[in-house]
Amino acid sequence: DAGVTQSPTHLIKTRGQQVTLRCSPKSGHDTVSWYQQALGQGPQFIFQYYEEEERQRGNFPDRFSGHQFPNYSSELNVNALLLGDSALYLCASSLQDQPQHFGDGTRLSIL
Amino acid sequence: SQQGEEDPQALSIQEGENATMNCSYKTSINNLQWYRQNSGRGLVHLILIRSNEREKHSGRLRVTLDTSKKSSSLLITASRAADTASYFCATSLGGGSYIPTFGRGTSLIVHP
């Protein structure tokens, strides 16, 4: 039974570019959440998707957007990248409000 | 803003010793969870304790919750080198919002 898988594992971009990160939830899960984790910090909630709709959003600008597909997989898009967007981006899936299962993340570096 | 704050920020012990980490939070919560994160990896859910519970056990883990003091503790007994990781508490407010809010974590190093 595959857990949460994220791709790519590492990514290097330059300021101003756009990036798309992908997440496949654990089998049987219908809810996907995205987090940003800066070095030495705890994960910060970006948004959560359920039934292909953004259900909740954290304190992140509109440059951060997402999508959930009918198969429950999800994408995180970030436009106009800033140096401060460098972080580990974590995807977590759950069955509605049960405890979340996390992927190993995408390490995004902005030059 | 981060709801939970872990203490200490870093903890270094010898294998076989017990490790205790604390978490304080500011507002009333629906539940509190503890997660572990190995270096460069995702978070692993350890235990969820609800606001009407005072103590829960899972293997070598013991979690307590004191809602009057708005604090929780995670005890790892008979620690092993493999327990070396960062440990995070995460609080959920309930009332329709079950998104966990994470603290900065405690970095635990267990020396063999």
Chai-1 contact restraints between the chains, C-beta under 6 A:
chainA,res_idxA,chainB,res_idxB,connection_type,confidence,min_distance_angstrom,max_distance_angstrom,comment,restraint_id
A,Q41,B,R104,contact,1.0,0.0,6.0,A-B,restraint_1
A,G42,B,F88,contact,1.0,0.0,6.0,A-B,restraint_2
A,G42,B,F102,contact,1.0,0.0,6.0,A-B,restraint_3
A,G42,B,G103,contact,1.0,0.0,6.0,A-B,restraint_4
A,G42,B,R104,contact,1.0,0.0,6.0,A-B,restraint_5
A,G42,B,G105,contact,1.0,0.0,6.0,A-B,restraint_6
A,P43,B,F102,contact,1.0,0.0,6.0,A-B,restraint_7
A,F45,B,I99,contact,1.0,0.0,6.0,A-B,restraint_8
A,Q56,B,I99,contact,1.0,0.0,6.0,A-B,restraint_9
A,L90,B,G42,contact,1.0,0.0,6.0,A-B,restraint_10
A,D97,B,Y98,contact,1.0,0.0,6.0,A-B,restraint_11
A,P99,B,H45,contact,1.0,0.0,6.0,A-B,restraint_12
A,P99,B,L48,contact,1.0,0.0,6.0,A-B,restraint_13
A,F102,B,G42,contact,1.0,0.0,6.0,A-B,restraint_14
A,F102,B,L43,contact,1.0,0.0,6.0,A-B,restraint_15
A,G103,B,G42,contact,1.0,0.0,6.0,A-B,restraint_16
A,D104,B,R41,contact,1.0,0.0,6.0,A-B,restraint_17
A,D104,B,G42,contact,1.0,0.0,6.0,A-B,restraint_18
A,G105,B,G42,contact,1.0,0.0,6.0,A-B,restraint_19
